[in-house]
Structure formats: structure tokens, C-alpha cells
Amino acid sequence: MASAYVDLIRIRFLMMLAYRVNYYSGIIIYAINIGAYYFLWGAIYGDQTSLAGFTIGQMTTYVAVSWMARAFYFNNLDREISNEIRDGSVAIQMIRPYNYLVVKMMQGFGEGLFRFLLFMIPGMVLACLLFPVRLPTDPATWAVYLVMLFFAFLINSQINILTGLAAFFVESSEGMMRLKRVAVDLFSGVILPISFFPGWLGESMKWLPFQAITYLPSSVFTGRTPASEIPGVLGIQLLWFAVLLIPIALVWRAARRRLFVQGG
């Protein structure tokens, strides 16, 4: 069964190759986004050398790596699950001899590998050529960041799976999916680093899983997080990965007892 799950990763990767032109254009779009934020933050900083603990150099690198990391961990598992519930094909998936949620995670990882190799890496190279991005020179920093990037994918995928499973209980989860996407982009730190939020809101966001998707890995990559604190931020990611397994298991258990097909 383990080999079957691995094949799912390979199959999704090959499927993504059929649409690789979309991702090549996506590299340009992401580069434009990075450029827009680069000039925006340059205007915000002005003559100041540091804001909210970020130097202008760290902020430039943070923006570039955050957007390119998003290219890796982003997926549409919530929409895929919602569509399969709506058309009734999830019923066939549920009687097959595998775990439906693990299948979705493997498919998402196959897409993530494609995005990492053909979207994130080329996009990061382009960003380094166009903007003053400062890459870390310590191999240990790269190793830690890759581990954190993997957990960022897992946590984001868990949130997507939870959102998709909501379709078992509502007739349309479109609004919930849009809300989730905005919440992830805003509260994970892609649009604005969490340290820039007001004190009460910034403290509240430390109790949410979103920071583990973008803000914590990017802070390590830019050197803003000291080496002594890296085990702690890794622990936060591990904690949220474990915690999110609980609502997924509970919702999935309830969903298997209740399947409402809208015309499948």
C-alpha cells in the first residue's frame, strides 16, 4: 500500500507536467508581485534602517522567499474534495482499499514537488537576479528551512482538507474556501509579517496555526530568528501538525456517516 501512495505522488507530478506552461507564466506573475512589494516596502522604510525587527535587506529576502514558498505549499485540495463530494464521486473513493485523506495528501505533495522544482526554484533564481535578495550561506540554515517548508506544506494541506470536508455538512462551501484562502495569506505572513500587526493581534496570532506556514520558516531563512530559537519554532510546527490531526479525524469520522450528494 505504501508503494501505491508513492505512485500517487508520481502520477500527480506527471499530470502537472501537462499544464506546465501555466506555471511558467506563474513565475512571471510571482516576480511581479515580489517587485511590487519590494518597491512598496522601500517607500515604507524610507530612510529607516529597521522596522518591526526587519532590516530592509531582510524584508526584501522575506518577501521573495515567502512568495516563492507559497508556490510550493499552495494547493487546491479543499476544492478537489468539495467537488468530489458535490458530484458524488467521493462515495467510490470511500469504498476503495485506501485512506481517502492520505490519497489527497499524496496528490497534493506530488503537485507540491512539481511546483518546487519547476516553479519555486526557477522563480527564486529570477527574484535573485532582479532584486537584492540575500541568501543564507550556512548549509544548516538551508537544511532547517527545507524541513520547515515541508511542514508548512503539511499544515496548509491539513487546513485545506478540513475546509474541503466541510462540504459534507453544507450545500456550498465556496464562501468558506474563499475565507480560508484570505485568512491563510493574511495571517500566515505572506502579505504582512506577523511582527507588524498590533500587539494584541500579533499575540493572538501566535495561538493560530497560520504562522507556521510562512512567517516562521521565512524568519529562519532571513536570519531574523536566532539559531538558539530554531528548535522552538520547529516545535511549533510539529505541535500544530499533531493538533490539526485531531479535528481532521473527528470531522472525517462524522463525514463518513453522513454523505449528502447533490445530483451525483
C-alpha positions as CSV (number, residue, x, y, z in Angstrom):
1,M,0.0,0.0,0.0
2,A,2.9,2.3,0.7
3,S,4.2,1.9,-2.8
4,A,0.7,2.7,-4.1
5,Y,0.7,6.0,-2.2
6,V,4.1,6.8,-3.7
7,D,2.7,6.1,-7.2
8,L,0.0,8.7,-6.5
9,I,2.7,11.3,-5.9
10,R,4.4,10.4,-9.3
11,I,1.0,10.4,-11.1
12,R,0.1,13.8,-9.9
13,F,3.5,15.1,-10.7
14,L,3.2,13.8,-14.3
15,M,-0.3,15.4,-14.6
16,M,1.1,18.7,-13.6
17,L,3.6,18.5,-16.4
18,A,0.7,18.7,-18.9
19,Y,-0.1,22.2,-17.6
20,R,3.5,23.4,-17.1
21,V,3.0,26.5,-19.3
22,N,0.6,27.8,-16.7
23,Y,3.4,27.6,-14.1
24,Y,5.9,29.2,-16.3
25,S,3.6,32.2,-16.6
26,G,3.0,32.0,-12.9
27,I,6.8,32.6,-12.3
28,I,6.4,35.9,-14.1
29,I,3.3,36.8,-12.1
30,Y,5.0,36.0,-8.8
31,A,8.1,38.0,-9.8
32,I,5.8,41.0,-10.5
33,N,4.2,40.5,-7.0
34,I,7.6,40.4,-5.4
35,G,8.6,43.6,-7.4
36,A,5.5,45.4,-6.3
37,Y,6.2,44.6,-2.6
38,Y,9.9,45.4,-3.0
39,F,9.1,49.0,-4.1
40,L,6.3,49.3,-1.6
41,W,8.4,48.3,1.3
42,G,11.2,50.5,0.0
43,A,8.9,53.5,0.2
44,I,7.6,52.5,3.6
45,Y,11.1,52.2,5.0
46,G,12.4,55.4,3.5
47,D,15.5,56.4,5.5
48,Q,14.8,54.0,8.3
49,T,17.1,51.0,8.6
50,S,14.8,48.7,10.6
51,L,11.0,48.2,11.1
52,A,9.5,45.7,13.5
53,G,12.8,43.9,13.8
54,F,13.3,43.6,10.0
55,T,16.1,45.4,8.1
56,I,15.3,46.5,4.6
57,G,17.6,43.6,3.3
58,Q,15.8,41.1,5.5
59,M,12.4,42.4,4.3
60,T,13.4,42.1,0.6
61,T,14.5,38.5,1.2
62,Y,11.5,37.7,3.4
63,V,9.1,38.9,0.6
64,A,10.9,36.9,-2.1
65,V,11.1,33.7,-0.1
66,S,7.6,34.0,1.3
67,W,6.0,34.2,-2.1
68,M,8.1,31.5,-3.6
69,A,7.4,29.2,-0.7
70,R,3.7,29.8,-1.3
71,A,4.3,28.4,-4.8
72,F,5.3,25.2,-3.2
73,Y,2.8,24.7,-0.4
74,F,-0.3,26.1,-2.2
75,N,-2.8,23.5,-3.5
76,N,-6.5,23.2,-4.2
77,L,-7.2,20.1,-2.1
78,D,-10.2,21.9,-0.5
79,R,-11.7,22.5,-3.9
80,E,-11.0,19.0,-5.1
81,I,-12.6,17.4,-2.0
82,S,-15.6,19.7,-2.3
83,N,-16.1,18.9,-5.9
84,E,-15.9,15.1,-5.3
85,I,-18.4,15.4,-2.5
86,R,-20.7,17.5,-4.6
87,D,-20.7,15.2,-7.7
88,G,-20.8,12.0,-5.5
89,S,-17.5,10.5,-6.7
90,V,-16.3,10.6,-3.1
91,A,-18.6,7.6,-2.4
92,I,-16.5,5.5,-4.8
93,Q,-13.3,6.8,-3.2
94,M,-14.5,5.8,0.2
95,I,-15.1,2.1,-0.6
96,R,-11.7,1.7,-2.2
97,P,-8.9,-0.1,-0.2
98,Y,-7.0,3.0,0.8
99,N,-7.4,6.0,3.1
100,Y,-9.1,8.8,1.1
101,L,-7.4,11.6,3.1
102,V,-3.9,10.1,2.7
103,V,-4.6,9.9,-1.0
104,K,-5.4,13.6,-1.1
105,M,-2.3,14.4,0.9
106,M,-0.1,12.4,-1.5
107,Q,-1.7,14.0,-4.5
108,G,-1.1,17.4,-3.0
109,F,2.5,16.5,-2.3
110,G,3.0,15.4,-6.0
111,E,1.7,18.8,-7.1
112,G,4.0,20.5,-4.5
113,L,7.1,18.7,-5.8
114,F,6.2,19.9,-9.3
115,R,5.8,23.4,-8.0
116,F,9.0,23.2,-6.0
117,L,11.1,22.0,-9.0
118,L,9.5,24.0,-11.9
119,F,8.1,27.0,-10.1
120,M,9.7,27.8,-6.8
121,I,13.4,27.2,-7.7
122,P,13.3,29.0,-11.1
123,G,11.2,31.8,-9.6
124,M,13.7,32.2,-6.7
125,V,16.6,32.4,-9.2
126,L,14.7,35.1,-11.2
127,A,14.0,37.0,-8.0
128,C,17.7,36.9,-7.0
129,L,18.6,38.3,-10.4
130,L,16.0,41.1,-10.3
131,F,16.1,42.1,-6.6
132,P,18.8,42.4,-3.9
133,V,17.8,39.1,-2.2
134,R,20.3,37.9,0.3
135,L,20.5,34.1,0.5
136,P,21.9,32.4,3.7
137,T,25.4,31.0,3.4
138,D,25.1,28.4,6.2
139,P,24.1,25.0,4.9
140,A,22.4,24.3,8.2
141,T,20.0,27.2,7.6
142,W,19.1,25.7,4.3
143,A,18.5,22.3,5.8
144,V,16.3,23.6,8.6
145,Y,14.4,25.8,6.1
146,L,13.6,22.8,3.8
147,V,12.4,20.8,6.8
148,M,10.2,23.8,7.9
149,L,9.0,24.2,4.3
150,F,7.8,20.6,4.3
151,F,5.9,21.1,7.5
152,A,4.4,24.3,6.0
153,F,3.0,22.2,3.2
154,L,1.6,19.6,5.6
155,I,-0.1,22.2,7.8
156,N,-1.5,24.2,4.9
157,S,-2.8,20.9,3.4
158,Q,-4.4,19.9,6.7
159,I,-6.3,23.3,6.7
160,N,-7.3,22.7,3.1
161,I,-8.6,19.2,3.9
162,L,-10.6,20.5,6.9
163,T,-12.1,23.2,4.6
164,G,-12.9,20.7,1.9
165,L,-14.5,18.2,4.3
166,A,-17.0,21.0,5.3
167,A,-18.8,20.2,2.1
168,F,-20.2,17.1,3.7
169,F,-22.2,19.4,6.0
170,V,-23.2,22.4,3.9
171,E,-24.6,22.6,0.4
172,S,-21.9,25.0,-0.8
173,S,-18.5,25.6,0.8
174,E,-17.4,28.2,-1.8
175,G,-17.6,31.1,0.7
176,M,-15.7,29.1,3.3
177,M,-12.9,28.3,0.8
178,R,-12.5,31.9,-0.1
179,L,-12.4,32.9,3.5
180,K,-9.8,30.3,4.2
181,R,-7.6,31.5,1.4
182,V,-7.7,35.1,2.5
183,A,-7.0,34.0,6.1
184,V,-4.0,31.9,5.2
185,D,-2.4,34.6,3.0
186,L,-3.0,37.3,5.6
187,F,-2.4,35.6,8.9
188,S,0.5,33.4,7.7
189,G,2.6,36.4,7.0
190,V,2.7,36.4,3.2
191,I,1.1,39.8,2.8
192,L,2.4,41.3,6.0
193,P,4.9,39.8,8.5
194,I,3.2,39.0,11.8
195,S,5.6,41.2,13.8
196,F,3.9,44.2,12.0
197,F,0.5,43.5,13.5
198,P,-0.6,45.4,16.6
199,G,0.4,43.9,19.9
200,W,-2.9,42.3,20.9
201,L,-3.5,40.9,17.4
202,G,0.1,39.8,17.0
203,E,-0.1,37.9,20.3
204,S,-3.4,36.3,19.3
205,M,-1.9,35.1,16.0
206,K,0.7,33.2,18.0
207,W,-2.1,30.8,19.1
208,L,-3.1,30.1,15.5
209,P,-1.5,27.6,13.0
210,F,-1.1,30.1,10.2
211,Q,2.3,31.5,11.4
212,A,3.8,28.0,11.0
213,I,3.1,28.2,7.2
214,T,5.0,31.2,6.2
215,Y,6.2,33.5,8.9
216,L,8.3,31.1,11.0
217,P,10.1,29.4,8.0
218,S,10.8,32.8,6.3
219,S,12.1,34.3,9.6
220,V,14.6,31.5,9.9
221,F,15.6,31.8,6.3
222,T,16.3,35.5,6.6
223,G,18.3,35.1,9.8
224,R,15.8,37.1,11.9
225,T,15.2,34.0,14.1
226,P,18.4,33.3,16.1
227,A,19.9,29.8,15.9
228,S,19.1,29.2,19.6
229,E,15.4,29.7,18.8
230,I,15.2,27.4,15.8
231,P,14.3,24.2,17.9
232,G,11.4,26.2,19.4
233,V,9.9,27.3,16.0
234,L,10.3,23.7,14.7
235,G,8.5,22.5,17.8
236,I,5.6,24.9,17.0
237,Q,5.3,23.4,13.5
238,L,5.3,19.9,14.9
239,L,2.8,20.8,17.5
240,W,0.3,22.3,15.0
241,F,0.8,19.3,12.7
242,A,-0.2,17.0,15.5
243,V,-3.0,19.2,16.8
244,L,-4.7,19.5,13.4
245,L,-4.8,15.7,13.1
246,I,-7.5,15.7,15.8
247,P,-10.2,17.8,14.1
248,I,-9.5,16.1,10.8
249,A,-10.0,12.7,12.4
250,L,-13.2,13.9,14.1
251,V,-14.7,15.6,11.1
252,W,-13.8,12.6,8.8
253,R,-15.4,10.2,11.3
254,A,-18.6,12.3,11.3
255,A,-18.5,12.8,7.5
256,R,-18.4,9.0,6.7
257,R,-21.7,8.7,8.5
258,R,-23.3,11.5,6.5
259,L,-23.0,11.8,2.7
260,F,-25.3,14.2,1.0
261,V,-24.9,14.0,-2.8
262,Q,-26.3,16.9,-4.8
263,G,-27.1,15.2,-8.0
264,G,-24.1,12.8,-8.3
